[in-house]
Amino acid sequence: MGALGHGPRAGAGSVSRYVWALRRALASPGRARLELEGGRPAAVLVPIYRPGDEDLLVLTRRTEEVEYHKGQISFPGGAADPEDDDPVATALRESAEEIGLEPRDVEVLGLLDDVLVSHSGFRVTPVAGVVRPGPYRFVPSPAEVAEIVTVPVEWLLEPGHEQVGHSPSGRPSYAYEHGEHFIWGATGRIIHSLLETIRRGLAPVA
């Protein structure tokens, strides 16, 4: 029988079982990541934040003044700039601009599957990261971010909280309704990818 990949117990040190599982899965030598072609390159940060005893996923509600995805729930991020070395640089730069999250306060764990946003033409690379433990003062950009939204990772992983459907093109779509916030579209697909990665990291070792 293989060893169980359950990770550290809750509250054991500064690393939660979900961050442990995510790091484990992303570091797996046999992991295959979906890298799409075409579209305008963009990147988002998928930050996990632990101010107390639970892991929170940090998202934003976009203002009505932004060019794309007005009023929607999204991860901090945006289009790549010519000076960005890679998607990680794009995600960290945009996160600093949008929510005041300093790059030095983020541990980058790895990349999730690319997502193509057909109606805006972006090819988005999600960058999974962990915010330094403890309370953090996010500073949202008034022009871009109407609200910082946090959702517990454990809640997202619970059965029944993921709504599965299909887009007009026939591909699976994923949505989550947490409180007054409805999360869907590319953000829903990125969250699904994150959760599946965490589940792989929690799975027993063969």
Phi, psi and omega in degrees: 000136180283165178287143179283137180264051184278343177075188182290154175289157179302132178086358180278105181070204183258359183253121179280166180294330181285320175294319177302314181294319179295315178299318180297314182292318182289336180270358183298129182295337181265008184288135176248126179253138179282113179248111183273158176246160180083171180079163178279125185294137178211166179211149175232152172267135176251086190270133171256130189233132182235085180283340182217248185249015175218153178275133179241137172272129184261122177230178177229153166257120186284150179285175176275358182267345182288160184287320184241147170058048181302132175072000183273161174275129182212170171272153176296133181163186181174194183292147177289141173262154180304330183278352179287130181289326185195178180301328178298315179298319178297312183297318181290319179297312181295323179294323176295319181290320188276318186233008177069025179272112184287135180306325181293344181263011181239129169263114179281126182264330181154185184254142173264179181298141174297152178231131177262124179259100191295320186285339176250351175080016180267145167253108190260128173258115178278133180248113180281134180211164180239127176283144180307143185298154177098172180303143180224137181264096175285143181236093182291142175285121184300330182285334187246329189239117177278333186196141169275129182242129176239140180229129180297134178297320181298321177298317180297326182282344182292140179302141176094348181269349177260123178261120184253131177217203178220140177283169177304332179280353179097353180281152180298146174234151185227136181221155182219130178248109183237112184062232180270003186255133176247119186251125186208191176065215181300324179296320177298320179293323178293318178298317178302315178299318178299313182295320178295324178293317177298317180297322177296322179291334179274347185292151178298150176277130182290000000 
